[in-house]
């Protein structure tokens, strides 16, 4: 069982920045995909960005050019640098760890990001 620990959410003004991090413990799968999804009130959960263990990123169109996803060299921690934040980025952000080979899918508890003046 992989456990995901998230941190870095909070309140920020429009145009500001935040950095989210998520560490996967008891991770033993060398081929995996880590990433971030978000869910705003009354909306479905949506992809924000993912990064494979081989380093291939994928971004939602709404965050391209503003958000950057990265992983540390152990590949057990994923970061989401969020710049030029907008009110529509307000949501609960969830970390995800997926192992497609075995159809494993793990989620963090979520961290709130609020963009407001």
C-alpha positions in Angstrom: 0.0 0.0 0.0 1.5 3.3 -1.1 0.8 6.3 1.2 0.8 9.8 -0.2 1.6 12.9 2.0 0.8 16.3 0.5 1.8 19.8 1.6 2.0 23.3 0.3 -1.6 24.5 -0.2 -3.0 27.8 1.1 -4.4 31.2 0.3 -2.8 33.4 -2.3 -3.7 36.5 -4.2 -4.3 36.4 -8.0 -0.9 36.5 -9.8 0.8 34.8 -6.8 2.6 31.5 -6.6 2.4 28.3 -4.6 4.4 25.1 -4.6 2.8 21.8 -3.8 4.7 18.6 -2.9 3.7 15.0 -2.5 5.8 12.2 -1.2 5.0 8.5 -1.8 6.1 6.2 1.0 6.5 2.5 0.6 6.8 3.1 -3.1 8.5 0.1 -4.8 7.4 0.4 -8.4 10.1 1.8 -10.6 7.6 2.4 -13.5 4.9 4.7 -12.3 3.1 8.0 -12.9 2.7 10.7 -10.3 0.7 13.8 -10.7 -1.9 16.2 -9.5 -5.7 16.5 -10.0 -8.0 19.1 -8.7 -11.7 19.4 -7.8 -13.5 22.7 -7.4 -16.9 22.9 -5.6 -19.7 21.5 -7.8 -17.3 20.2 -10.4 -15.7 16.9 -11.3 -12.1 16.1 -10.5 -9.9 17.0 -13.4 -6.3 16.5 -14.4 -3.8 19.2 -13.7 -0.5 17.6 -14.5 1.3 14.2 -14.5 4.9 13.1 -14.8 6.0 9.6 -15.6 9.0 7.9 -14.0 10.7 8.4 -17.3 10.2 12.1 -17.1 7.4 12.7 -19.6 5.0 15.5 -18.5 1.4 16.1 -19.3 -0.5 19.3 -18.6 -4.1 20.4 -18.8 -4.4 23.2 -21.3 -5.6 25.6 -18.6 -2.3 25.4 -16.7 0.2 25.2 -19.5 2.8 27.9 -19.3 1.9 28.6 -15.6 2.4 25.3 -13.8 5.5 23.1 -13.8 5.6 19.5 -12.5 8.8 17.9 -11.4 10.1 15.0 -9.4 13.1 14.6 -7.1 15.9 12.2 -8.0 14.5 9.5 -5.9 11.3 9.8 -8.0 9.3 9.4 -4.8 8.4 13.1 -4.4 6.5 15.1 -7.0 6.3 18.9 -7.0 3.8 21.3 -8.6 5.1 24.9 -9.0 2.1 27.1 -9.7 2.7 30.6 -10.9 0.4 33.4 -12.0 -2.5 31.8 -10.1 -6.0 32.7 -11.0 -9.3 32.5 -9.0 -10.4 29.7 -11.3 -7.4 27.6 -10.0 -9.2 27.5 -6.6 -9.8 23.9 -5.7 -8.7 20.9 -3.6 -5.6 19.5 -5.2 -5.1 15.8 -5.0 -1.8 13.9 -5.5 -2.1 10.7 -7.5 0.3 7.7 -7.8 -0.5 5.2 -10.5 1.1 2.0 -11.7 -0.5 1.2 -15.0 1.2 -2.3 -15.2 -0.8 -3.5 -12.2 -3.8 -1.1 -12.4 -2.8 0.4 -9.0 -4.2 3.8 -8.3 -3.5 5.7 -5.0 -4.7 9.2 -3.9 -3.6 11.7 -1.3 -6.0 13.3 1.1 -6.1 16.6 -0.8 -4.8 20.1 0.0 -6.8 23.3 -0.5 -5.6 26.0 -2.8 -7.6 29.3 -2.7 -6.8 32.2 -5.0 -8.5 35.3 -3.9 -7.9 39.0 -3.2 
